[in-house]
Each structure stands twice: as structure tokens, then as C-alpha cells.
Amino acid sequence: MEGIIMNFAIRQERQGDTLTMFLTGEFNKLAMDAFDKEFLLAAEGVKELLLDFSGVTYLSSAGLRSLLQAAKIMESQGGSFTVLYPQEVVMDVFEMTHFDRFIHIVREGEEQAPINSAYYPLRPIQRWLTDTHFRRAKSTMMNTGALVRLEPAVDLERLAAAVNGLLESYDIFRCRLVFRPDTGEFCQRFDGKVEKVYVESLSEEGLEERKQELKQPYDLIDRPLYRVNIIKTPESKYIYMDFYHAIMDGAAIALLFWRELEKRYTHGNEAVAAKRQPASYAEYVRAEADLPKDELVKGRAYWENMLAGFDKDKHLPPMDGGNVDEGPEHEMETPIEGIEKGFFKGKDFGENTFFMAAAMLAIAKAAGRREAIISWVHNGRVTSAERRLMGLMLDQFPLRWDFEGDMIVEQFLPQLEARINEGIQYRKGMDKIYEEGLEAGCACFILQKGTLGRRGSVKLGDTQAVIEEMPANEISAAENTLDIELNAHDDGTYSLVLDYDPHCYSRKAMEAFTEQVEKMAVALQDGGRKLAELL
């Protein structure tokens, strides 16, 4: 079919549920009226609409309005809408108006990527993290940045090409948080534009200024949720990576992102891309949202029981009122003496269980109780598909233990490990815990290993890249009352990092708690010790 008006023409081709409309000429007010009529007649039952814009020589504001309406109609009937191959003069209009945020555009020479233009719900953990951020919206509590120093031999242009290839390959970097216009629902899309990363040359003073800029909070709505900067100074080379926590977690950043970046840098984008199709975070979100609700009931009950009776006054170290006069720092790191990695060889429990047990016992002793309730962070990757999924996957599980009775250490640690593994089976039932904020106030434990820790280094080709700075954000405050981070270093040693609310705890109180954790870690190496003796 063809339609012609003045210097504007429309031609259609339909194959199955895909309709391609070829537009030629100036897309102005008169053309808009013609397009709207022809589109409405042709679009019924169409699942994919392709607008070939290669022949369009001018695009007016009326034409933009017409495109937006057509895109919304396609969305309402569950279809996709794509503008193909606009000329440079028309692409300039799209970019000037930021219209590429609202419709999917494929330029000449680009491959037509899979379209994820629909609205997707936030996963419960994503909603919980963003709602937590809204409590201190101007803070950078959800920035997960690191400045990595590179060796002089690193080819920065080659690194930039690897970064750009990686960012283009995963839909999580197209994620945009938005409010759905028809319902007002806070949700996400996966059709944002991926901006290219270029090498920047800065003075040493300029680097310091840039580091301050990079620490700023994210603009959340319909904006990119990551920052990657490759920087060359007269003295050094750096890559600065920062991701909004609601789209990426530590495992995704330090393991998946960096490992693939290293492969792309070493072997080239084409070699890596040919091996495996990247998994889609958008598809995972959709599949999780479609889980039958009756499958979640048992898990919800399990977690509610785990948290039953939680009370800050009973299940946290006693608060001494804090001391905000000590300054903005609310974080301290202390080496843990008296234990090394070799202790865990051949044991039927791991480092995570062991140090979590030490933290729980330290809390129970400090609170003068025979019970502990904490939260702990799991990377959320259980299946093989999840282990290669780029995006936010972590979960924060509640865990409780009753220390009454005559149990000894060698009985306790395997049983605690079994309870931890039992809980992971019910991970999809955590939605209500997140939605209702039932873990609020719990002390939170996380084990960080190697490159996930604060003194890590990572391989980049034949060189080593060193994490130089994981900046504590001065304008943030600890949202949890107490975060307990156990760092397992590559040299076999351990350190304890406490991130605490300075309105609740003083540094002196945290030093005393650290001492208790260390004592418990030493005591737990004696399998015959009774737990009651430790409390």
C-alpha cells in the first residue's frame, strides 16, 4: 500500500505480525495527519512496527508528537516500535530533544538490537534499595564506586573499546528508572542509550576535581545509572567505575564486569561476543514477576518467623548515644588477629558461616541475651544462569539463632551452615520482607573476598590493576544501624569493617564490639567449647 501527500509519501510492507512503513519527504503537520490515519488503519494486530526513516528529510514538532502517540499505541497492544536509519539532519532533532529516551532508534550501520521498550516492575530488592535511598535522597549511599590505578603499559584506547563493547552487550546498562505515565508506577525500562566512553587527559589537580564530581548522587529518573571514566594524568592511568546499587551488586561489578572487561581487553570484543549470548536482566525480571503467588507463600511465612520478635533494644549491641562530634567518618577497619585462612581447610563450614557466627555471638554477649537475629548479604546467584547474569542479584536474608542449651562449637557451626542453606531455598519469598521493611534496624553482615574487598587487585592483560580508592561518601550516613563487613584478603588474613550510625554508637563502642568479635573468632576454633561459656 502507498499514501502520498504533497512531498511526503508512505509505503507499507507486512510480514506476519511485523509491519514496516517506509516514510519519504518532510514529516510536518500535514504529513502527521496522513501518517496518523494510515497508522491507525494498519496497526491493528501488529506486534512489531518498523518505521524506515531513511527517506525523511525534515522532522517537525508535530512529527515528533505523532511518533510518540504511535509508540504509545504499540505499547498498549503489547507491541514494539522502532525508527530505522534516520538521516543525520533528522537524528540531530532526535538528539536535541532527547527523543531517543522515548522511542527506540537504530542508526544506519547499527545492528537492530532486541527491543526492550516495555515497562518492567522493579524487583523487590531494587525497590527496597531505592526506597532506602529516598530516606536520604541527597546522599550517595547507593553509589558503588572504585578508582582503579592501571600500570603504564595499559593501552587506554584499547581499554575504552573493551568498555564500550561490554556496555553495549548487556541490557542492564540500558536500564532507566521511570514513572509509568498511565499508572504512575515506579518501574524500569531497558531501552536507554549507552553513551560511548572516551579517554580523558587531566592534570593531577584535574583528577582530584573529577573524583569529587564522580562522587555526586545520581539523577535517578530516566538517566544512566552508571559512570565509567578512563583517565590519563601526567603521572598515572586510571579507570573509575561507579554503578547505582539498584542495578549492580559487588559480585556483578568485581567478578562479572571486570572479568569480561579483561577478556575483551586481551582478546578483543569480537572474540568474546562470539562465545556466548549475554543473558538478559529484563527477561529475568519479567520471569520473576510472573511467578505464581502461591509458590511464595511458604517462603514468606519462613522469613516472617525468622524475624518474629526482633527488637533493636534486644538484638543489637547496646547503643551509647554515639558521638557525632567525632566527625563525618562512621567507618572503621581493624585487622582480625588469631585466625588465618588455613583453618578452614577440610571443615564442613565456610568462612561466611564462621564469621557470621562470631558476629552473632558478639552481639548476643553485648546485649546480654541467649539469642541473636541479624541480616546477611548473599550474592543471589544460585543457578548457573544467575551466576552469569549482569545486574543486581543480591539478597539480604534474616538469620536467627537460639543459644540456649549445651551445644558445643563443633555441633553449632555445621548446623548454622545448614540453616543458612535452608534459607536460600526460600529466597523468592523475600518480597514481603523488602516491601514492608521488616529487616529495618537489623545488624547486617557481609563477607567480602579478594577483589570484592578494599585492598584488592585484579588482572588486566599482562598487568595488575590496583583498587586505590573506594571512597567513603562524606555526605552519606549509614542507613543500617550497624553494618558488619568481614574482608578476606588474598594474603590469607582478615579484617573487620564496621559502618555504623554515629547517632547511635561512638567509635569507642565500636572498638569494644570489634574486640568481642575477635575473641569469638578465636574461641570458635575450639570445637569442644560450649556456646554457653562464650556468653
N, C-alpha and C positions, 0 to 999 in steps of 0.2 A: 504494500500500500504506500501511496505517496500523498503528501499535502504540501501545497505551495502557496505562500502569501508574500507579495512584494518580493524582497530579497532574502526571504527565509524559506527553507524547504525542510520537510520531514519525510524520511523513508523508514519503513519498518521491515524487520525480519523476525520471524518467530520460529523457535525450535523447542518443542515440548513446552515446559513452563518457563523458558527463558525468552525474553523479548529484547531485541536490540533496536534502538531508534537512532538513526543517523541524522544529525542536525547540520544544516548548512546555512551560512549567512549571519545576519545580525540578530541576536536574541534580545529584542527590545519589547516594549509594551504590546505592540501589535502581534509580534511573534509569540509572546507569552500567552495571549488569548487563544491563538491557534494550537499551541502546544498543549495547554490545559485541556482543551476539548478532546484532542486526539488521544492524549494520555489516558483520560478517564474512560474513553471507549475501549481502549486496548488493554488496560492494566488488569482487568478482572481475571483472577485465576493465575496471574503471573507470580512466580516465586523469585525470579531474578530479572531485574531491569538494568540493561546496559545502555547508557547514553553516549554514543560516539560523538565527541565534541571536536574532532579534528578539523571539521569544516566551519566551525563557528569563529567569526572574525571580531565580534563585539558582544559584550555581555553587560546589560544594564541592571539597575537595582530591581526592576520589575522581573527580569530574568532570574535573578538570584532568589527572589520570593517564590517564583514558580518552581524552581528546583527544590527549594526547601519543602514546599507543600507536597510535591511528588514523592520526595523521600519519606515524609511522614505517612503518606497513604500506603506506600510499600511496606513500611514498618508495621502499620496497623493490620495488614493482612499477612504478616509473618514473612515478608519477602525482603530482598536486599536491593540496594540502589547504588549504582556506580557510574561516575562520569569518567569516560575514557579519553585520553590523549588530547587534552586541551592545548591550543597554541599558546606560545609564550605570552602574548598580549592578554589572553583570557586568564591564563594561570596567574598573571600579575594581579588581576582583580580578585581571584580567589584568595591569594596570599594577603593582599592589602586589607581585605575584610575578614581574614581568619576564617573563611568559609569552609576551609578544609577540616575544621573541627566538627562540622555538622554533617558533611557528606563525604563519602569515600571517593577519592580521586586517584586515578592511575595515570601517570605521565607517559609520554612516548618513550619507549625503550625500557620501561619498568615492567617487571612481571606482575600480573594481576594476582595479588596475594589473596588468600582466603579472607572472606569478608566476615567480620565480627561486629556488625553495626548495631546489633540488638542491645537492649539494656539487660544487664545481668545483676542478680542480687549480690549484695556483699555477703561473703562467708561470715558466720557468726564471730570468728576470731578477728576478721577485718573490722567488723562493726564495733566490736569491743575496743579494739585499739584506737580507732578514730574517735569513738565516744570518750575514751580516756583522754585523748589529746584535747578534746573540746573543753575539758576542765581547766586547762591552761593553754588556751589556743595560741598564744604568742610565744610559747616555749618551743624548744627544739627537742623535746623528749622523744620524738619518734624519728629523728634523724639518725641514721646508722652509717656514719662516715669514717673514712680512714685515709690518711695521707701516707702513700707508699713511696719510699725512695728507691729509685732504679739505678742500676750500675751504668757507668758511662758508655759501655758497649751496646746498650739497648738502642735499637733503631726506632725512634719515636714515630716516624711516618708509617712504618710497618705496624707498629702497635696501634696507631689510630685506625688503620684499615681493619685490623683484627677486632677492635672495639666496635666499629660501625657494622661489621658483618654480624657480630654477636647480637647487638641491639636489634638489628633488623629481623633476626631469626626467631625471636620469641615474642609472643603476643603480650606478655606481662609488661613489656616496655611501651606498649601502646595503651596500657590501662589508664583510664581517666575516671576520676570520681565525679559524679554529676548528680543533679536532681532531675528525676524524670519529669518532663514538662506536663504530662497529662495526669500524673498522680501525686507529684511532689516527693516520691520515694527517693531516698538517698541510695544510689546504686552505682554501678560501674559499666563502662563500655571498654571495648578493646580495639578501637579503630583510630586511636590518636596518631599523630605524626611523630616519627622518630627523627630528631634533628641530628645532623652529622657532627661528629666530634673532630676538632682540628687541633694541631699542636700550637700552643701559645708560648711566646717568648716573653719572659718577665724578668725584671731585676729582682734581687733578693728582697728589697723593700716592697716591690710589687707583689711578690709571693705572699708576704705577710698580710698585705691588704686583701689579697684574693682569698686567703684562708679565712679571714673574718667574714667576707661576703658569702662564702660557701657554708658557713655555719648558720645562716639565717633560716627561719622557718619556711616551710613550703607553702605556696599558694595552692590550696587543695583542689578547688573546683575547676575541672576541665583544663588542667595543666599537667605537664610532665611530672612524674613522681620520682625522678632520679636525676643525679648530676654526675657526669663523668668529665673530668678535665685532665688533659695531658699537658704538662708544664715543663718548660726548659728555662733554667736560670743560668747565669754565667758559671755557677759552681756545681749545679746538680740537675738531675732529671727526676720528675715525679709523675705519678698518676694519683689523682684524688677521686675517690668513688664514694658516692653517698646515695642512699636509697631510702625512700619513705617506708617506715616499718610495715605499714599495712599492705605493701606489695612484695616485700622481700624480707627474709629472715637471715640469720647468721649462716646457716648451712647453705642457703642458696647463694649468698654473696661469696663466702670464703671457699666453698667447695665447688659448686656447680659453675658459678660465673667465672671465678678465677681459673679453674682448671680448663674450661673451654677457651677462655681468652689465651691461655698459654699454648693450647693446641693450635689455635688459629694463628697466633704469632709465629709459631715454629713451623707449621706445615701449610699454612695458607687457608683462607676461607673456603675455597672450593673443595679441598681435601676433607675438611671437617664436615661440611654440609652434605657431602655425598654419602657419608657413613650412616646417618640416622636422621629421620624426620623429627624435628623438635616437637615435644609434647605441648599441647595447648592447655594453658591455665584456664582460659574461658570455658573450654569443654568440661574441665574438671569441676569448675564452679557450677555449671548447669547440671551436671550429673548428680552432684552432691545435693543441690536444691531439690532435685526430683526424687530423692529417697523417700519411700513410704514412711509416713509419720509413725505407724505402729512399730516400725523397726527401731525407733528411737526411744520408745517408752521405757524399756528395761534399763538402758544406759542413763537416762535422766534420773530414774529412781536411784541407781547406783551412786551417782555423783551427789545427789541431794543428801543421801545418807552419809556419804563421806564427809560432808561439811556440816552435818547436823550439830548444833550447839556451839559452833565457832564463836569465839568472843575475844576481841583484841586484848582485853584485860587478863585473859586466861591463857592465850595461845601465842603470845609474843613476849620477848624479853621485857621486863618492867621498864616503862618509859620514865626518864628522869627529867623530862621537860625540855630537853635539848638545850642548845646554846647557839642561836643564830648570830651572835656577836663573833663567833669563831670565823665568820666569813662565808662566801658563797660555796666553798667546797663542801660536799656532803658525801665524799667517797674516800675510802682508804684501802690500800693494798698491803698485805702482810705476808711474808713467806711462812709456810707451814713447815715446822721442823718435826723431825722424828718419824717421817714416813717417806718412802720412795716407791717408784713405780714397780720395782721388782717384787714387792709384797703381794701384788695381785696375780702373779703367775700361778696358774693351776687352781685358783679359787673359783667357787661356784657362785660368785657375785662379782660385780664390776665396780669401777671407781665411782660411777654415778650413785649406785646404791650405798656404797661405803660412806662417802662424804655427806650424802643426804642423811644417813643415819646419824653421823656425828653432829650435823646441824640440828636435827630433831631432838637429840638428847641434850644438846646445849641449851636449846630453847626451853625444853621441859624443866631442866635443872634451874635455869634462871628464873622461870615462872613459878617454881616450887610445885610442879604438878607431875603426875604419872601418865600424862597424855600429851601428844603433840599433833597439831594439824598445820600443814604447810601446803604451798603450791610448788610445783616443779615444772620446768620447761622441757618439753620433748620436741624433737625436730619435726614430728608429724609425718615422717616418711617411713611407711611400713611396707608397702608393696614395692615391687621393682619399678613399676611405672611412676610411683610417687617419688622414688629416690632420684629420678632424673627430671623432675618437674620444676622448672624455674618459677619461683614465686613464693608467696607466704604460705607455709605449710605448718608452722609450729603450733603446738597446743600447750596449754598451761593447766596441768592436772592437779586437783586436790589430792592430798595423801594424809591419812591419819594413822596413828598407832597408839595402842594402849600398853603401857609398860608395866602394868600390874603383873604379879606372878613371879615365878622363879626362873624365867627363861635366861639362858646364857647366850653369849655373843655368837657362838658358832651355830646356834639354832636360829637366832634372830635375823642375821644378815641374809641367809637364803630365803627365809620366809618373807622378809621385806622385799627382796627381789621378785619373788613370786607375786606379791600383791601389786607391785609396780607393773609387771607384765599383764596381770589380770585387768588392771585399769585401762591399759592401752586398747584392749578389745572393745571397750565401750566408748572410744573416742568420739564417735559420731553423735553420741548423746550429750555432748558438752554444750549444745546450743543454748539451752535454757540457763546454764551457769553463766555463760557470757552475756546473754541478753539481759539477765536480771542482776548482773554484777555481784553474784553470790560469793566470789572469791575476794572481794574488796577487803583489804586490810590484812590478808594472809601474808606472812613472810614468804618470799619466792626464792627458790633455789634453782641454779642452773650450773651445769658443768660445761666448761669451755676447754676444748683440746687444741693444742698446737696452733695452727694458723687461725683458729677461731678465738684464740686468746689475745692478750695485749702486747706480747713481745714476739709475735710470730714472724716468720719469713716464708716466702713462697718462691717456687721455681718459675723463672721466665726464660725459656730457651736455655742457653748455657750460663745464665746469670741467676743471682738470688736477689729478689725484691724484698725489702725490709719494711715492715709496718712501723713507721716512725712516729705516728701520732694518731690516737683515737680520741679526739678531743672531748673532754667533759664539757658539756654545754652550760656556760655560766648563767644563761637566762632560763635554764630549766630548773625543775625541782623534782625530787624523787616522788613519783606518783604512789608507788608502793611504800608502805611504812618502812619496810626493810627488804632489800634485795641481797641475796647471798650468792655470790659468784665464785665458784671454785675453778681456778685455772690450772690445768695440767700442762706443764711446759714440755717442750721437745727434749730437754735435757734430763727428764725424769723427776723433776722437782715440782712442787705445788705452791700456789699462793692463794690467799683468800681475799676477795674484794668485797667490801660491804658498801652498798649505796643506800643511804639512809635519809629519813626525813629529819632535818636539823631542828624542826619544831618539836620533835618527839624525843630524839636522842642526842646526847653530846658525844663528842669524839671519845671522851673518857669511857662512856658506857659501851661504845663500840669496841674499844680496845679490850675491855673486860670480856665482852662476848667472844671476840676473836680468840682470846686465851682459853675460854671454855671449849670452843670448837677444836682447838689444837689438842687439848687434854683428852677430849673424847676420841679424836683420831688415833692417839697413842693407845688409849685403853682398848679400843675396838680391835687392835691387832692381837689381843689375848683372847683366844676363842673360849676359854673357860671362865672368863669374868661374868658375874651375874649383872644383869642390867640394873637391878635394884641397887646394887652397890654404887653404880655410877651416878645415881640420882640422889 
